[in-house]
Amino acid sequence: MPRVEGPQHGKLQVRVPWAEPNSRFTALFERWSIQVMQQTDTAAAAELLGISWDEAWGIQERAVARGLAAKPPLQLRQMGVDEKAVGHGQDYATLVYNLEKATVEWVGEGRKKETLDAFFGSLSLELRAAIEAVGLDMWDRFIASILEHVPSAEEKMVFDRFHIAKHANEGVDKVRKSENWELWASGDPTLKESKYLWLYRGENLPEKHRDRFAALQALRLKTGRAYALKEALAGLWENTSLGWAKKYWARWHFWATHSRLAPMVEVARMVKDHLKGVMNFFTHRITNAVAEGLNSKVATIQKMAFGFRNKSHFRTAVLVRCGGLSLYPRTPDNPG
């Protein structure tokens, strides 16, 4: 665009209705580009659009900046927190979710207490007090940050039931491995190739495996007892009130700690150490199911891109596809 010079403002580039300042593309082309990039990875989008990889990232970065600038005041009542591996090794990002809107609210580097502190530091005390519930796993650094920054946090933290189920599954598998070694030592292949059978919920077990699984359960194996404990623990969240849930938990905890199955005893102790946050579910009734769904989308983004070496690009890609932002530039036919 040509430049003009005046006595009051000096040299300025002429503004036009069909392109944004400093952009090499028309607004309509950027809108189309964003739509393409939301459906594929950046490299493929650049090839389809006939632009360079750097230009494609520039369009996305402008879109995120535009969306964040136009974003209405934050109203975060139900919040989720999770970490996501970004690259190789111990390279993580922390994601904050809006569980009501099913969007990614914020992306930070690392998974330390200081990472989540930075998010809370961007909020006023009023906004932090407005948070009604926080869904998270039992990562102690996130817990410490939430306790420090969210008023009445002990009443608001809800430890994710799916995370607890994961620990219970790991407990069952440890029992299976140990028992399998014992049986193999005496030449008994009973538990051979049965790992995944024990990880299913009873109602989700494929029909083709039901006969074998029923036969295994009839043998009164240690693994069978661990599986029964896992299935019973999943029943905790089916209780309709906090009072009933506490009674159910007391019975399950007694059974697990007297099972003589060390991995399941360990699960029982872990849950007991975080029992307040587990029981808060019956007040707030939130889970990280929305967060897990968004995590799946993020994993797809990473897979399409073959990973991210640049953490800034990871943040941009996630917010473009999962941020719920108004990304498009204004055009003459759509000025909003």
TAFEN-V675957 format. One record per residue. N is the residue number from 1. RES is the residue in three letters. PHI is phi in degrees with one decimal (NA if undefined). Layout:
<<N:RES:PHI> <N:RES:PHI>>
This chain:
<<1:MET:NA> <2:PRO:-68.2> <3:ARG:-107.8> <4:VAL:-124.4> <5:GLU:-130.6> <6:GLY:-132.7> <7:PRO:-68.8> <8:GLN:-89.1> <9:HIS:-110.0> <10:GLY:73.4> <11:LYS:-82.9> <12:LEU:-136.0> <13:GLN:-81.9> <14:VAL:-64.3> <15:ARG:-89.8> <16:VAL:-124.7> <17:PRO:-75.6> <18:TRP:-106.5> <19:ALA:-156.6> <20:GLU:-86.4> <21:PRO:-57.4> <22:ASN:67.0> <23:SER:-95.7> <24:ARG:-89.9> <25:PHE:-126.1> <26:THR:-71.1> <27:ALA:-62.7> <28:LEU:-63.8> <29:PHE:-66.4> <30:GLU:-64.5> <31:ARG:-59.4> <32:TRP:-63.4> <33:SER:-61.6> <34:ILE:-62.2> <35:GLN:-62.3> <36:VAL:-64.6> <37:MET:-67.6> <38:GLN:-72.6> <39:GLN:-104.6> <40:THR:-151.4> <41:ASP:-83.4> <42:THR:-64.5> <43:ALA:-62.6> <44:ALA:-67.4> <45:ALA:-62.5> <46:ALA:-60.3> <47:GLU:-65.9> <48:LEU:-64.5> <49:LEU:-86.4> <50:GLY:73.6> <51:ILE:-124.1> <52:SER:-81.0> <53:TRP:-61.0> <54:ASP:-64.6> <55:GLU:-65.8> <56:ALA:-63.0> <57:TRP:-66.0> <58:GLY:-60.6> <59:ILE:-61.9> <60:GLN:-66.9> <61:GLU:-65.4> <62:ARG:-64.9> <63:ALA:-63.3> <64:VAL:-65.9> <65:ALA:-60.2> <66:ARG:-65.4> <67:GLY:-66.1> <68:LEU:-66.8> <69:ALA:-67.2> <70:ALA:-90.6> <71:LYS:-66.6> <72:PRO:-68.1> <73:PRO:-52.4> <74:LEU:-62.7> <75:GLN:-130.9> <76:LEU:-108.3> <77:ARG:-96.5> <78:GLN:-113.8> <79:MET:-113.9> <80:GLY:-120.7> <81:VAL:-131.8> <82:ASP:-154.1> <83:GLU:-109.1> <84:LYS:-140.2> <85:ALA:-68.4> <86:VAL:-95.7> <87:GLY:-127.3> <88:HIS:-87.7> <89:GLY:70.4> <90:GLN:-97.3> <91:ASP:-99.9> <92:TYR:-123.1> <93:ALA:-125.1> <94:THR:-103.1> <95:LEU:-115.3> <96:VAL:-107.5> <97:TYR:-110.4> <98:ASN:-96.3> <99:LEU:-71.1> <100:GLU:-74.8> <101:LYS:-96.2> <102:ALA:57.1> <103:THR:-131.1> <104:VAL:-84.4> <105:GLU:-88.5> <106:TRP:-161.1> <107:VAL:-130.0> <108:GLY:-126.1> <109:GLU:-82.6> <110:GLY:86.4> <111:ARG:-135.3> <112:LYS:-88.3> <113:LYS:-58.5> <114:GLU:-63.5> <115:THR:-64.4> <116:LEU:-71.3> <117:ASP:-55.8> <118:ALA:-63.0> <119:PHE:-65.0> <120:PHE:-63.5> <121:GLY:-64.9> <122:SER:-83.7> <123:LEU:-108.3> <124:SER:-73.6> <125:LEU:-59.3> <126:GLU:-64.1> <127:LEU:-68.4> <128:ARG:-67.1> <129:ALA:-68.7> <130:ALA:-75.4> <131:ILE:-67.0> <132:GLU:-93.4> <133:ALA:-155.6> <134:VAL:-129.4> <135:GLY:-92.6> <136:LEU:-159.1> <137:ASP:-87.0> <138:MET:-96.1> <139:TRP:-65.5> <140:ASP:-63.1> <141:ARG:-73.2> <142:PHE:-67.9> <143:ILE:-58.6> <144:ALA:-61.8> <145:SER:-66.2> <146:ILE:-65.2> <147:LEU:-61.4> <148:GLU:-75.6> <149:HIS:-109.8> <150:VAL:-102.3> <151:PRO:-57.6> <152:SER:57.4> <153:ALA:-61.3> <154:GLU:-60.8> <155:GLU:-87.5> <156:LYS:-108.8> <157:MET:-72.5> <158:VAL:-122.5> <159:PHE:-77.8> <160:ASP:-65.8> <161:ARG:-65.3> <162:PHE:-70.9> <163:HIS:-66.9> <164:ILE:-65.9> <165:ALA:-61.4> <166:LYS:-61.7> <167:HIS:-63.4> <168:ALA:-64.4> <169:ASN:-62.0> <170:GLU:-64.5> <171:GLY:-62.9> <172:VAL:-60.5> <173:ASP:-67.0> <174:LYS:-64.7> <175:VAL:-63.6> <176:ARG:-60.6> <177:LYS:-59.7> <178:SER:-62.7> <179:GLU:-69.2> <180:ASN:-62.5> <181:TRP:-62.3> <182:GLU:-62.0> <183:LEU:-68.9> <184:TRP:-63.1> <185:ALA:-62.1> <186:SER:-103.8> <187:GLY:80.5> <188:ASP:-104.2> <189:PRO:-92.9> <190:THR:-49.8> <191:LEU:-92.9> <192:LYS:-59.4> <193:GLU:56.3> <194:SER:-110.7> <195:LYS:-48.9> <196:TYR:-75.5> <197:LEU:-62.0> <198:TRP:-78.1> <199:LEU:-90.8> <200:TYR:-72.5> <201:ARG:-70.6> <202:GLY:-52.2> <203:GLU:-74.5> <204:ASN:-100.0> <205:LEU:-65.8> <206:PRO:-58.5> <207:GLU:-56.4> <208:LYS:-66.3> <209:HIS:-103.1> <210:ARG:-64.2> <211:ASP:-64.5> <212:ARG:-64.9> <213:PHE:-66.3> <214:ALA:-62.7> <215:ALA:-66.0> <216:LEU:-65.1> <217:GLN:-64.5> <218:ALA:-70.5> <219:LEU:-84.0> <220:ARG:56.6> <221:LEU:-78.4> <222:LYS:-60.7> <223:THR:-62.5> <224:GLY:-63.6> <225:ARG:-68.7> <226:ALA:-64.2> <227:TYR:-63.4> <228:ALA:-61.8> <229:LEU:-64.8> <230:LYS:-61.7> <231:GLU:-64.1> <232:ALA:-67.7> <233:LEU:-62.3> <234:ALA:-61.5> <235:GLY:-72.2> <236:LEU:-55.6> <237:TRP:-78.1> <238:GLU:-87.4> <239:ASN:-67.9> <240:THR:-94.0> <241:SER:-147.6> <242:LEU:-63.8> <243:GLY:-61.5> <244:TRP:-65.5> <245:ALA:-63.4> <246:LYS:-64.7> <247:LYS:-66.1> <248:TYR:-60.9> <249:TRP:-60.7> <250:ALA:-59.4> <251:ARG:-66.4> <252:TRP:-64.6> <253:HIS:-62.6> <254:PHE:-62.2> <255:TRP:-60.5> <256:ALA:-65.8> <257:THR:-74.8> <258:HIS:-108.3> <259:SER:-82.9> <260:ARG:59.8> <261:LEU:-115.3> <262:ALA:-54.4> <263:PRO:-61.8> <264:MET:-76.4> <265:VAL:-61.8> <266:GLU:-63.3> <267:VAL:-62.1> <268:ALA:-60.5> <269:ARG:-68.4> <270:MET:-62.3> <271:VAL:-65.8> <272:LYS:-62.0> <273:ASP:-65.3> <274:HIS:-120.0> <275:LEU:-63.0> <276:LYS:-57.8> <277:GLY:-68.1> <278:VAL:-68.1> <279:MET:-71.9> <280:ASN:-62.5> <281:PHE:-56.2> <282:PHE:-76.5> <283:THR:-96.3> <284:HIS:-100.2> <285:ARG:55.8> <286:ILE:-114.8> <287:THR:-135.0> <288:ASN:-93.2> <289:ALA:-60.7> <290:VAL:-63.0> <291:ALA:-61.7> <292:GLU:-65.7> <293:GLY:-64.1> <294:LEU:-68.4> <295:ASN:-58.7> <296:SER:-64.1> <297:LYS:-64.1> <298:VAL:-62.7> <299:ALA:-61.5> <300:THR:-65.3> <301:ILE:-58.9> <302:GLN:-64.3> <303:LYS:-64.6> <304:MET:-63.8> <305:ALA:-89.4> <306:PHE:57.6> <307:GLY:87.7> <308:PHE:-128.9> <309:ARG:-85.4> <310:ASN:-98.8> <311:LYS:-66.8> <312:SER:-65.3> <313:HIS:-66.5> <314:PHE:-59.7> <315:ARG:-58.7> <316:THR:-61.6> <317:ALA:-61.7> <318:VAL:-67.6> <319:LEU:-70.0> <320:VAL:-64.3> <321:ARG:-98.0> <322:CYS:-131.4> <323:GLY:-84.4> <324:GLY:63.2> <325:LEU:-90.8> <326:SER:-85.5> <327:LEU:-93.5> <328:TYR:-80.8> <329:PRO:-72.3> <330:ARG:-74.2> <331:THR:-129.3> <332:PRO:-55.6> <333:ASP:-87.2> <334:ASN:-145.7> <335:PRO:-76.0> <336:GLY:-86.0>>
